[in-house]
């Protein structure tokens, strides 16, 4: 009964069609088209949900640097948009009638139907033809719309949708995840992962938790680690970021990315950034972000290995590696050149530079 209750909670929370026998979000063909690569390809990088379970609301993007990302819903795409918009090449959506990923510009959406939404109170489904969309509309209701209209609604309801899901997670998923983790898992440091999907893939691939009952227990454990334990994880010299602090360059909440925090501080102002790249953009041209240059600021970055704050001007930065930050390619800081060179070798980096060797031209190559 306990396992069944967890399954029901996962499904209800994230929009699986329980009790709606005539509609199922899994692929009708039985095979999901997944374009992400690596061991974490089956999970949404934003919420961690297993993509095939919510396939008929999946969206995906192809970025200019060759990265491919796939989301369980347009809601998770909206959450990630600020991090990817400068590198966006193509947006795709699963067409319910064909089970294929298609360009959103060619899709016909039905918004607000009786079919349940994913991560949102308002459902949004796409179709390859207008006739297919209207056939769905006859059975489930809703309004015909294009991607721009649907994405605007997703953005407008984002805060409310996040609050709704968070409330449900706090009541059941986090406590369940904590209990399962303490009973079945070895010690896991969530700070070493870049996404919740990477965390889940590692739990499964390295068997970090014993005898988990599939997604019904894996998802609560991952949510607890990623959204609770990760923020309780402290290091003696870690940069302390206020929860409401936004990066002045990209507008993202910096506290969500403790592994990548950089900081500029003088007697009057303190600015937090979700990566060294955005901090350098600000340093080189603060007027672009409605600020003036700081006077002799204290500049700190987060050492990639220790996660401790280090002086930016004394750090060594790896450029062009296969490791991405919240905003894509990054200048990844280390306290020693040896550590930087080791990381460069292990992660196919192109070069190691000092703070004074970082130029506007170098930063532009990272976008």
Secondary structure, DSSP 4 states (H G I P E B T S, - for coil): -HHHHHHHHHHHHHT--TT-TT---S-TTS-------STTTTB-TTT--BGGGGGGG-EEEEETTS-EEEESSHHHHHHHHHHHGGGEEEEEEEBTTT--EEEGGG-EEEES-SSPPSSSSS-EEEESSHHHHHHHHHHH--EEE-HHHHHHHHHHTHHHHHHHHHHHIIIIIHHHHHHHHHHHB----GGG-SSHHHHHHHHHHTT-BSS--THHHHHHHHHHIIIIIHHH---TT-----TT-B-TTT--BGGGGGGG-EEEE-SS-EEEESSHHHHHHHHH-GGGGT-PPPSS-EEEEE-TTT--EEEGGG-EEEES-S--BTTBS--EEESSHHHHHHHHHHTT--EEEEGGG--HHHHHTT-
